[in-house]
Each structure stands twice: as structure tokens, then as C-alpha cells.
Amino acid sequence: MTSRVPLFIATNNGDIGGGEIMLLNIARAARSLGHSVTVVGPTHPAELIEAAKDEGFATVTLPATNRRDYMAQLRVWDKRQRQGLLWCNGLVPSFATSGHKNRIVHLHQIPVGKQKYLVAPAQRKALRTLVPSEFMTSQVKNSEAFPNWVSEVSSPLVREQVGETIRVGFLGRPSTIKGTHTLAKALKLLSALDKKQYTLVVAGEPKFVSEDDQREIETTLNALGDSVENMGWVTPEKLMKTIDMLVVPSEVDESFGLVAAEAMSARVPLIVSDAGALPEVVGKDYPWIAPQGNAAVLAQRISDLADALTAHDENFQDTISDSYWRWQENFSPEAGKERVRRLLESVEVK
């Protein structure tokens, strides 16, 4: 594909989540490679379209305020007006334009329930089907791994000496599927078993989390008493600068692991669960992986990492350095731009 062929990127949602962050990353990469990029989305929610406009991208705003109308409008627009390549950033635009030519299908989430039956029709006549990890290729037939990437999270090259209390960070939606309750239980165990003191620092808001789920999280957090700090929504930079380690204790198969990649870029010591693609992101030989949902083992991993952190042993420093370079080579904007370049050069628009 040459730069003379227009590239349209259709969003899955009008608001901004992980998939929409990747949409903007892809748009930036393609534009920097010389491609003409237009972002397509609904009138409401308008968050994604407004963000695209703010960055100077051309936009197509379709008159729709709900998913059904958006899909109908997208199919009509795509059939009648689109000239060039359509990058379908999610299952919604992929299914809406099923059977249309010159399309890339890009799925960011593992299809569950009825969604599983929409994937094959969505792929009909698509040039390629992309997913964020090798793990997800096992969940979506005829797909290829196209890993996500994140900007570098600024952090001091040499971290300050650890204080009397180890600050353990959590970034994301506090919820049971993200393992927030298991992390709280692990720290509760450590308060009785470990001589060190720990504070759980929670950054994020319970967006799209049910009331029952929120109550369960509140109960486990309240059990920590004064040893928990709620920051609410903050930037990754703000959280990373205030913690000694980050834990990603997910209990749902993750299609990638953006938070883990951000910690790697910031050189923040990291523990992940074995959920989905998380071990793939940190690397198969990474030492601080815990089985999902197991508070006892997670507590031991936290204690082990705290020991290594306070000792500043050579193996610990090497692991942090290796993680940073793994991010640089695989999940940085430069790596993402190269993936976009190779992909767009390999597709043939007819």
C-alpha cells in the first residue's frame, strides 16, 4: 500500500478505552509514515472523535448515538463513500462492514458469549485479522499477533531508597476481574506474616463495575484499614513515581497488558498474574508471575520482590533493565510504528 491510498480507521466505541488508545496510536504511526489518515466514529459519545480532531486528524462523524445506529450508518457510509483502506478497530466496525473489500479487522478483546459467532462473518473478505498477542491468536482463528504499544512513562533512572513502608501500586478498574480483591487479601496476609509494612496504592475508578462487585472490593480494601491509599484516576506517571512496585493481578484472560508494559517502560518493579497474555508481555523467564486468584502465592511474590528491592541485588537490577529493553524493542512507539509500516506495505488495496 502506498501513501497515496487513503487510510480510514473506524472506532469500536465513541468514548475512549484501551482499544481507542490504540486507535490513536495507530493513526499517529500511519501519519508519521506519510499516510493520509481519517478517523471514523459516531456523533455520541464524541470523546474519540474530539480527541482525533485535537491531534489534527481528519474525521468522519456518523449520525448515531447508540451502537446499533452506528453500525448501520457505518455500513452505509463504507459501501457508498469510502475509497481506500478501512482499518476496523474492534468487532463492532468489523462486523458492521462484513463482506466489504479492502479492510483490516483488528480485534482487541477476546470474543466471549455471542460475540464468538460474529467473528467469522466479520472476517469475510478482510485482508488481515490482527490481535494483540500470540495468546489471542489461539482464541481467534485466522488471526496474527500485532502487539500493542505504549509511550514511555517518565520515571527516575535511579529510584529513591525504599522507605520503611513498601508502597504497592494497582492501576486500573478496581474490580474482581482485575484481581483487586486478591491483591488486598495478599497484603492482609503479609501484615500478619511479614516484618515489613505495606501500603496498597490504588489508582483508577470502578467504571463499568457492578455495584455488587464494588461492594466486594470495598470490603477487602477496608480490611486493610489505614494501609490503603485511593488516588482515584491519575496518570500512570503520577502513580509510578509514588510506588515501589506495581502488581497486575488480573483474573480474566488478558488480550495484552498495557499497564504491565507501562511499568516496564518506567523501570518499576512488576508482578503479574498468569492471566492470558500477561506472561507473554513480561517474557517467559520473568521471575515475578503469580497464579491468578491465589492470594497466598501472590503474597509470597510481593515479599520476595520487596526483599530484592531493598537489597538492590545484581539479579534484581538486571531484571528491571531487561524489562525496560523488552518494552523498548517490542512495545514502544518506535516498535509499533515499524509494525504499522510493515503491515501497510504488505497489504494490497484493489
Phi, psi and chi 1 to 4 in degrees:
 res  aa     phi    psi   chi1   chi2   chi3   chi4
   1 MET       -  129.2  172.2 -179.4  167.7      -
   2 THR   -93.3  166.7   68.5      -      -      -
   3 SER   -66.1  -14.2   59.4      -      -      -
   4 ARG   -76.7  -15.3  -67.2 -172.0  -64.9  -86.3
   5 VAL   -86.3  120.9  176.6      -      -      -
   6 PRO   -64.3  144.7  -18.6   31.1      -      -
   7 LEU  -114.3  122.4  172.4   62.9      -      -
   8 PHE  -109.0  133.9  -64.5   85.9      -      -
   9 ILE  -119.3  115.2  -49.9  179.2      -      -
  10 ALA   -96.3  128.5      -      -      -      -
  11 THR   -78.2  156.5 -173.0      -      -      -
  12 ASN   -82.8  -37.4 -159.9   67.3      -      -
  13 ASN  -134.8  155.2  -60.3  -66.2      -      -
  14 GLY   -79.4  -26.1      -      -      -      -
  15 ASP   -91.3  176.4   50.3    9.7      -      -
  16 ILE  -107.5  119.2  -65.4 -178.7      -      -
  17 GLY  -126.9 -162.2      -      -      -      -
  18 GLY   -59.7  -41.0      -      -      -      -
  19 GLY   -65.9  -36.1      -      -      -      -
  20 GLU   -74.1  -31.3  -70.7   67.2   45.6      -
  21 ILE   -61.1  -41.2  -69.2  172.4      -      -
  22 MET   -68.0  -34.8  -80.6  -52.1  -54.6      -
  23 LEU   -57.1  -47.5 -179.1  152.9      -      -
  24 LEU   -66.2  -37.0  -66.8  171.4      -      -
  25 ASN   -60.4  -43.9  -77.1  -13.8      -      -
  26 ILE   -65.3  -42.4  -66.9  162.3      -      -
  27 ALA   -61.7  -42.9      -      -      -      -
  28 ARG   -62.5  -45.0  -65.9 -177.1 -164.5  107.6
  29 ALA   -62.6  -45.4      -      -      -      -
  30 ALA   -64.7  -41.7      -      -      -      -
  31 ARG   -63.4  -40.4 -179.4  168.8   61.9 -177.7
  32 SER   -66.6  -19.8   70.8      -      -      -
  33 LEU   -89.7    2.1  -69.3  165.5      -      -
  34 GLY    98.3    6.6      -      -      -      -
  35 HIS   -86.7  146.2  -65.2  -83.4      -      -
  36 SER   -79.8  120.7  168.5      -      -      -
  37 VAL  -120.0  131.6  179.9      -      -      -
  38 THR  -127.2  132.2  -60.2      -      -      -
  39 VAL   -99.2  132.6  175.8      -      -      -
  40 VAL  -114.9  132.0 -175.9      -      -      -
  41 GLY  -161.8  177.4      -      -      -      -
  42 PRO   -84.3  166.6   33.1  -36.0      -      -
  43 THR   -68.7  -31.1   52.2      -      -      -
  44 HIS  -148.7  132.7 -178.7   79.6      -      -
  45 PRO   -65.2  149.2  -17.6   31.2      -      -
  46 ALA  -105.5    8.6      -      -      -      -
  47 GLU   -58.4  -45.4 -172.0  178.1    3.5      -
  48 LEU   -67.6  -45.3 -175.1  -82.3      -      -
  49 ILE   -61.7  -41.6  -73.1  -67.7      -      -
  50 GLU   -64.9  -39.8  -68.5  -57.7  -39.9      -
  51 ALA   -63.6  -40.3      -      -      -      -
  52 ALA   -65.0  -41.9      -      -      -      -
  53 LYS   -62.3  -41.3  -71.8  179.7  178.5  178.1
  54 ASP   -59.8  -29.5  -71.9  -15.2      -      -
  55 GLU   -92.4    6.4  -65.6 -159.3   30.2      -
  56 GLY    85.8   13.9      -      -      -      -
  57 PHE   -82.6  145.1  -69.8  105.8      -      -
  58 ALA   -67.2  148.6      -      -      -      -
  59 THR  -135.6  153.2   60.0      -      -      -
  60 VAL  -121.0  117.2  170.9      -      -      -
  61 THR  -105.2  116.8  -54.7      -      -      -
  62 LEU   -92.7  138.0  -59.0  176.4      -      -
  63 PRO   -71.9   85.4   27.1  -33.6      -      -
  64 ALA  -150.5  141.2      -      -      -      -
  65 THR  -122.2    4.0   59.6      -      -      -
  66 ASN  -144.7  167.9   58.5   61.0      -      -
  67 ARG   -64.1  -42.3 -179.9  161.8  -70.6 -178.5
  68 ARG   -61.7  -46.9  177.5  174.4  -67.3 -176.7
  69 ASP   -64.5  -39.0  -72.4  -11.1      -      -
  70 TYR   -60.9  -44.6  173.3   53.4      -      -
  71 MET   -63.1  -41.7  -67.2  176.3   70.8      -
  72 ALA   -65.4  -45.6      -      -      -      -
  73 GLN   -65.1  -38.2  -68.6  -72.0  -22.5      -
  74 LEU   -65.3  -40.9 -179.8   58.8      -      -
  75 ARG   -64.6  -42.8 -174.1  167.2 -174.5   82.6
  76 VAL   -65.5  -48.0  171.3      -      -      -
  77 TRP   -59.9  -43.9  168.0   84.3      -      -
  78 ASP   -64.7  -38.8 -171.9   56.4      -      -
  79 LYS   -72.4  -36.7 -175.9  175.9 -177.9  179.2
  80 ARG   -94.0  -31.6  -65.2  178.5  179.5  176.2
  81 GLN  -121.0  -28.6  -60.5 -174.8   41.9      -
  82 ARG   -69.0  130.2 -170.4 -109.0  -57.7  178.0
  83 GLN  -127.0  117.8  -63.4  -69.7  -32.7      -
  84 GLY   125.4 -153.3      -      -      -      -
  85 LEU  -101.4  133.9  177.6   67.2      -      -
  86 LEU  -107.0  121.0  179.3   66.6      -      -
  87 TRP   -98.2  107.8 -169.0  -51.3      -      -
  88 CYS   -86.9  104.8  -60.6      -      -      -
  89 ASN   -90.7   67.9 -166.4   64.4      -      -
  90 GLY   135.4  171.1      -      -      -      -
  91 LEU   -70.7  -32.9 -175.2   56.6      -      -
  92 VAL   -60.0  -57.5  168.1      -      -      -
  93 PRO   -67.7  -28.9   23.7  -33.2      -      -
  94 SER   -65.2  -45.8  -60.8      -      -      -
  95 PHE   -72.3  -37.7 -176.3   72.0      -      -
  96 ALA   -60.9  -32.1      -      -      -      -
  97 THR  -107.0   21.8   58.0      -      -      -
  98 SER   -50.9  133.3  172.5      -      -      -
  99 GLY    87.7  -12.3      -      -      -      -
 100 HIS   -77.7  150.2  -67.7 -172.0      -      -
 101 LYS   -85.7  168.9   65.9  179.0 -177.1  178.1
 102 ASN    55.6   55.2  -63.1  -30.3      -      -
 103 ARG  -128.8  146.9  -63.0 -178.0  -53.2  130.3
 104 ILE  -111.0  126.8  -67.9  172.4      -      -
 105 VAL   -96.2  123.8  167.8      -      -      -
 106 HIS  -126.7  107.7 -167.7  175.9      -      -
 107 LEU  -103.4  125.2  -55.2  179.8      -      -
 108 HIS   -99.2  -20.3  -65.7  -81.8      -      -
 109 GLN  -119.4  149.6  -60.7  -64.1  -33.5      -
 110 ILE   -70.2  123.1  -62.2  170.7      -      -
 111 PRO   -64.7  131.4  -18.7   31.6      -      -
 112 VAL  -128.4  158.8  -64.4      -      -      -
 113 GLY    57.1 -133.7      -      -      -      -
 114 LYS   -67.2  -21.0  -65.4 -179.9  179.9  178.9
 115 GLN   -59.9  -30.5  -66.7  177.8   -6.8      -
 116 LYS   -57.4  -33.6  -66.0  179.4  179.9  179.4
 117 TYR   -81.8   -7.2  -56.1  103.4      -      -
 118 LEU   -92.9  -16.0  -56.5 -179.2      -      -
 119 VAL   -66.1  -49.8  173.9      -      -      -
 120 ALA   -60.0  -47.4      -      -      -      -
 121 PRO   -60.2  -38.6  -23.1   33.3      -      -
 122 ALA   -62.0  -31.0      -      -      -      -
 123 GLN   -80.8   -9.8  -68.6  175.6  -58.3      -
 124 ARG   -59.1  122.6 -168.8  160.3   62.5   90.8
 125 LYS    68.4    8.8  -68.1 -170.2  177.6 -179.3
 126 ALA   -71.2  144.7      -      -      -      -
 127 LEU   -71.6  -39.3  -62.5  172.1      -      -
 128 ARG  -150.1  154.4  -51.7  -78.2  -86.9  -83.8
 129 THR  -121.3  119.7  -62.5      -      -      -
 130 LEU  -108.4  143.6  -48.5  177.0      -      -
 131 VAL  -138.5  159.3  -66.6      -      -      -
 132 PRO   -75.9   -9.5  -15.3   30.0      -      -
 133 SER  -155.5  161.1   60.8      -      -      -
 134 GLU   -63.3  -35.5  -68.9  -67.3  -15.2      -
 135 PHE   -56.2  -43.5  169.8   79.5      -      -
 136 MET   -73.0  -21.3 -164.1  166.4  162.3      -
 137 THR   -64.2  -24.8   63.0      -      -      -
 138 SER   -76.4  -13.3   67.5      -      -      -
 139 GLN  -101.9  -18.7  -49.7  -65.0  -51.3      -
 140 VAL  -126.8  115.5  177.5      -      -      -
 141 LYS   -65.2  148.9  -68.3 -178.2  178.5  179.7
 142 ASN    57.6   36.1  -57.3  -44.8      -      -
 143 SER  -116.2  164.5   64.0      -      -      -
 144 GLU  -132.5  148.4   59.8 -172.8  -87.7      -
 145 ALA   -73.1  132.0      -      -      -      -
 146 PHE  -138.3   82.0 -171.6   83.5      -      -
 147 PRO   -59.8  146.9  -24.7   35.3      -      -
 148 ASN   -69.0  171.3  -66.8  -20.9      -      -
 149 TRP  -146.7  159.7   60.9   91.4      -      -
 150 VAL  -136.1  151.7  -62.2      -      -      -
 151 SER   -70.8  154.4  -63.6      -      -      -
 152 GLU   -66.0  131.9 -176.0  169.7    6.5      -
 153 VAL   -89.1  118.7  175.9      -      -      -
 154 SER   -64.4  138.1   60.8      -      -      -
 155 SER  -161.4  147.9  178.1      -      -      -
 156 PRO   -62.7  138.1   20.8  -32.0      -      -
 157 LEU   -61.2  -38.2  -74.5  173.1      -      -
 158 VAL  -112.3  114.2  179.0      -      -      -
 159 ARG   -77.0  149.3  -55.2 -172.7   67.8   80.7
 160 GLU   -63.5  157.0  -64.7 -179.8    2.9      -
 161 GLN   -62.2  139.4 -173.7  173.0   -1.9      -
 162 VAL   -64.5  136.4  178.2      -      -      -
 163 GLY   -81.3 -169.9      -      -      -      -
 164 GLU   -65.9  -28.7  -66.3 -178.8   -0.8      -
 165 THR  -110.3  128.0  -60.3      -      -      -
 166 ILE   -80.0  123.2  -53.6  -67.7      -      -
 167 ARG   -96.1  114.1  -67.6  174.1   60.9   82.4
 168 VAL  -103.4  120.8  179.2      -      -      -
 169 GLY   -97.5  148.7      -      -      -      -
 170 PHE  -132.2  130.4  171.8   90.2      -      -
 171 LEU  -126.6  122.4  177.0   61.2      -      -
 172 GLY   139.2 -163.3      -      -      -      -
 173 ARG   -78.3  115.3  -73.8  178.0  -65.5  156.7
 174 PRO   -62.7  113.0  -20.6   33.5      -      -
 175 SER  -164.7  166.1   58.1      -      -      -
 176 THR   -71.7  -34.7   54.0      -      -      -
 177 ILE   -68.3  -24.7   65.5  169.3      -      -
 178 LYS   -91.2    0.2  -66.1  -60.2 -177.5 -179.5
 179 GLY    77.2   17.9      -      -      -      -
 180 THR   -60.5  -38.7  -41.0      -      -      -
 181 HIS   -67.2  -37.5   60.8  -46.8      -      -
 182 THR   -68.2  -38.6  -60.2      -      -      -
 183 LEU   -62.9  -43.0  175.2   54.7      -      -
 184 ALA   -62.6  -41.1      -      -      -      -
 185 LYS   -65.1  -38.4  -69.1  174.4 -177.3  176.4
 186 ALA   -62.8  -42.6      -      -      -      -
 187 LEU   -70.6  -30.0  -68.5  175.7      -      -
 188 LYS   -65.7  -40.1 -176.4   65.7  174.5  178.4
 189 LEU   -62.1  -43.1  -71.8  172.7      -      -
 190 LEU   -66.3  -29.9  -73.4  175.9      -      -
 191 SER   -63.1  -24.0   68.6      -      -      -
 192 ALA   -98.0  -23.6      -      -      -      -
 193 LEU  -108.0  -25.2  -59.5  174.4      -      -
 194 ASP  -107.1  140.8 -159.8  -45.2      -      -
 195 LYS   -71.3  -22.9  -66.4 -179.5 -179.9  179.6
 196 LYS   -74.2  159.1  -56.2 -178.1 -167.7   67.9
 197 GLN  -105.8  145.3  -66.9 -177.3  -29.2      -
 198 TYR  -130.8  144.9  -63.9   87.3      -      -
 199 THR  -125.0  130.4  -67.8      -      -      -
 200 LEU   -89.9  122.8  174.6   57.6      -      -
 201 VAL  -108.9  112.1 -175.8      -      -      -
 202 VAL  -103.2  122.4  178.9      -      -      -
 203 ALA  -119.8  118.2      -      -      -      -
 204 GLY   143.8  168.4      -      -      -      -
 205 GLU  -127.6  149.7  -64.1  177.5  -14.9      -
 206 PRO   -78.7   55.9   30.0  -35.7      -      -
 207 LYS   -69.7  131.1 -167.9  175.4 -178.2 -180.0
 208 PHE    65.2   22.6  -52.9  123.5      -      -
 209 VAL  -103.7  132.1  178.0      -      -      -
 210 SER   -66.0  159.4   69.7      -      -      -
 211 GLU   -63.3  -39.7  -68.5 -175.4    0.7      -
 212 ASP   -62.2  -42.2  -72.2  -15.8      -      -
 213 ASP   -64.6  -42.9 -151.3   19.3      -      -
 214 GLN   -61.5  -39.8  -70.4 -175.0   48.8      -
 215 ARG   -64.0  -40.3  -79.3 -167.4  -69.3  -91.4
 216 GLU   -63.3  -42.0 -178.6  172.4   -8.7      -
 217 ILE   -64.3  -43.6  -61.9  -56.4      -      -
 218 GLU   -60.4  -39.2  -71.9  174.1    6.0      -
 219 THR   -62.6  -46.3  -62.9      -      -      -
 220 THR   -71.0  -33.9   53.6      -      -      -
 221 LEU   -70.8  -40.8  -68.2  178.6      -      -
 222 ASN   -62.0  -28.3  -71.0  -21.5      -      -
 223 ALA   -65.9  -17.7      -      -      -      -
 224 LEU   -84.0   -8.4  -66.7  175.5      -      -
 225 GLY    61.2 -127.0      -      -      -      -
 226 ASP   -78.7   -1.2  -65.5  -25.8      -      -
 227 SER   -91.5   27.3  -62.8      -      -      -
 228 VAL  -136.3  141.0   61.5      -      -      -
 229 GLU  -130.5  121.2  177.6 -177.8  -34.5      -
 230 ASN   -98.9  116.5  -86.5  -62.8      -      -
 231 MET   -93.0  -14.1  -61.9 -176.6   72.2      -
 232 GLY    70.4 -158.2      -      -      -      -
 233 TRP   -76.8  124.2 -173.9   92.6      -      -
 234 VAL  -140.3  164.6  -63.6      -      -      -
 235 THR   -70.8  154.0   62.0      -      -      -
 236 PRO   -55.5  -37.6  -27.5   36.1      -      -
 237 GLU   -58.2  -44.9  -74.5   86.3   -5.6      -
 238 LYS   -64.2  -41.1 -173.0  169.4 -177.3  179.2
 239 LEU   -68.1  -49.2  173.2   67.5      -      -
 240 MET   -58.9  -31.5  -59.1  -66.4 -176.7      -
 241 LYS   -75.5  -11.1  -70.4  177.6  179.6  178.4
 242 THR  -110.2   -0.3   68.9      -      -      -
 243 ILE  -120.6  161.9   59.6  176.0      -      -
 244 ASP   -97.1  -25.3  -61.3  -53.5      -      -
 245 MET  -155.4  158.2   68.1  174.7   72.8      -
 246 LEU  -119.4  139.1 -175.3   79.3      -      -
 247 VAL  -118.8  130.5 -179.8      -      -      -
 248 VAL  -115.7   87.9 -176.4      -      -      -
 249 PRO   -96.1   37.4   35.1  -31.1      -      -
 250 SER   -52.3  146.9  -67.0      -      -      -
 251 GLU  -125.0   26.6  -64.3 -178.7   20.2      -
 252 VAL  -136.2  142.8   60.3      -      -      -
 253 ASP   -58.3  116.2  -77.1  -18.1      -      -
 254 GLU   -86.9  135.8  -62.9  -74.1   -0.2      -
 255 SER   -76.3  -22.3   58.2      -      -      -
 256 PHE  -150.8 -129.5 -174.0   67.0      -      -
 257 GLY   173.6   68.0      -      -      -      -
 258 LEU   -59.8  -41.7  -71.9  173.8      -      -
 259 VAL   -64.1  -40.4  172.9      -      -      -
 260 ALA   -62.2  -43.8      -      -      -      -
 261 ALA   -63.8  -36.5      -      -      -      -
 262 GLU   -63.8  -42.4  -73.3  171.9  -24.0      -
 263 ALA   -63.9  -39.8      -      -      -      -
 264 MET   -60.8  -40.8  -67.1  160.8   66.7      -
 265 SER   -67.9  -27.3   79.1      -      -      -
 266 ALA   -91.3    0.2      -      -      -      -
 267 ARG    59.8   34.9  -62.4  179.6  174.1   86.9
 268 VAL   -93.7  127.6  170.4      -      -      -
 269 PRO   -52.9  138.0  -26.8   35.8      -      -
 270 LEU  -136.2  137.9  172.6   68.7      -      -
 271 ILE  -121.2  134.3  -62.2  172.0      -      -
 272 VAL  -126.1  158.4  -59.5      -      -      -
 273 SER   -84.1  175.4   73.5      -      -      -
 274 ASP   -93.0   27.7   60.2   -2.0      -      -
 275 ALA   -81.0  117.6      -      -      -      -
 276 GLY    59.7 -124.0      -      -      -      -
 277 ALA   -87.8    0.5      -      -      -      -
 278 LEU   -58.3  -46.6  -73.8  173.8      -      -
 279 PRO   -62.0  -30.5  -24.4   35.9      -      -
 280 GLU   -66.5  -37.5 -179.2 -179.0  -29.8      -
 281 VAL   -67.7  -46.8  171.6      -      -      -
 282 VAL   -79.9  -20.9  -63.1      -      -      -
 283 GLY   108.1  145.2      -      -      -      -
 284 LYS   -65.4  -25.1   62.8  179.3 -178.2  178.7
 285 ASP   -97.4   10.3  -63.2  -36.3      -      -
 286 TYR   -65.7  134.2 -168.8   75.9      -      -
 287 PRO   -82.8  -17.7   28.4  -34.4      -      -
 288 TRP  -113.2   71.1  -60.7  -56.4      -      -
 289 ILE  -120.7  134.2  -59.5  175.2      -      -
 290 ALA  -121.7  146.1      -      -      -      -
 291 PRO   -64.9  134.3   21.2  -31.0      -      -
 292 GLN   -61.1  140.1   55.0 -176.5  -64.8      -
 293 GLY    80.1    3.4      -      -      -      -
 294 ASN  -107.1   97.2 -168.0  -40.1      -      -
 295 ALA   -65.6  -35.8      -      -      -      -
 296 ALA   -65.8  -46.6      -      -      -      -
 297 VAL   -68.6  -38.5  175.3      -      -      -
 298 LEU   -61.6  -40.3 -179.9   57.1      -      -
 299 ALA   -59.9  -40.5      -      -      -      -
 300 GLN   -66.7  -40.1 -174.0   60.4   58.1      -
 301 ARG   -63.1  -41.5  -65.5  -71.0 -174.6  -84.0
 302 ILE   -63.3  -43.5  -66.6  171.2      -      -
 303 SER   -63.9  -42.1 -179.4      -      -      -
 304 ASP   -63.3  -43.9  -69.2  -16.0      -      -
 305 LEU   -67.4  -37.4 -178.9   50.7      -      -
 306 ALA   -62.7  -39.9      -      -      -      -
 307 ASP   -61.5  -46.6  -72.0  -18.8      -      -
 308 ALA   -65.1  -36.9      -      -      -      -
 309 LEU   -65.0  -44.3 -178.2   63.0      -      -
 310 THR   -75.0  -28.4   53.7      -      -      -
 311 ALA   -81.6  -24.7      -      -      -      -
 312 HIS    53.4   44.4  -75.3  -77.4      -      -
 313 ASP   -72.8  163.6   63.4   78.7      -      -
 314 GLU   -64.3  -40.7 -174.0  173.8  -22.7      -
 315 ASN   -62.2  -38.7  -71.6  -23.8      -      -
 316 PHE   -61.1  -49.1  166.1   79.2      -      -
 317 GLN   -62.3  -38.4  -61.7  -66.6  -10.5      -
 318 ASP   -64.4  -40.1  -73.4  -13.8      -      -
 319 THR   -63.6  -44.0  -60.8      -      -      -
 320 ILE   -62.9  -43.0  -59.9  -58.1      -      -
 321 SER   -64.8  -43.4  178.6      -      -      -
 322 ASP   -61.6  -38.6  -70.8  -13.4      -      -
 323 SER   -65.1  -41.0  -70.5      -      -      -
 324 TYR   -61.5  -46.6  173.4   79.8      -      -
 325 TRP   -70.8  -27.9  -71.9  109.5      -      -
 326 ARG   -64.0  -42.9 -179.1  174.4  176.6   81.1
 327 TRP   -60.7  -48.2  162.6   79.8      -      -
 328 GLN   -57.2  -43.2 -178.5   70.5   58.4      -
 329 GLU   -80.9  -25.2  -67.0  169.8    7.0      -
 330 ASN  -119.5  -33.5  -63.6  -77.0      -      -
 331 PHE  -126.7   17.5  -48.3  126.9      -      -
 332 SER   -89.8  163.9   65.4      -      -      -
 333 PRO   -57.1  -34.0  -28.6   37.1      -      -
 334 GLU   -64.7  -42.7  -68.2   79.3    8.6      -
 335 ALA   -66.0  -40.4      -      -      -      -
 336 GLY   -64.0  -42.3      -      -      -      -
 337 LYS   -60.1  -40.8  178.6  179.0  175.8  178.8
 338 GLU   -64.9  -37.9  176.7   60.8   16.7      -
 339 ARG   -64.5  -42.8  -81.0 -164.7  -75.0  -82.0
 340 VAL   -62.9  -42.1  171.2      -      -      -
 341 ARG   -59.0  -50.0 -177.0 -168.9   66.1   77.6
 342 ARG   -62.1  -40.7  -68.7 -161.6  -56.6  -96.1
 343 LEU   -65.2  -50.1  176.7   69.9      -      -
 344 LEU   -67.1  -28.1  -66.7 -178.7      -      -
 345 GLU   -74.0  -22.7  -74.3 -177.2   -5.8      -
 346 SER   -91.9  -18.9   68.3      -      -      -
 347 VAL   -86.3  144.7  -63.1      -      -      -
 348 GLU  -111.9  110.2  -64.8 -175.3    9.8      -
 349 VAL   -87.1  126.7  177.7      -      -      -
 350 LYS  -113.1      -  -60.3  177.2 -178.3  179.9
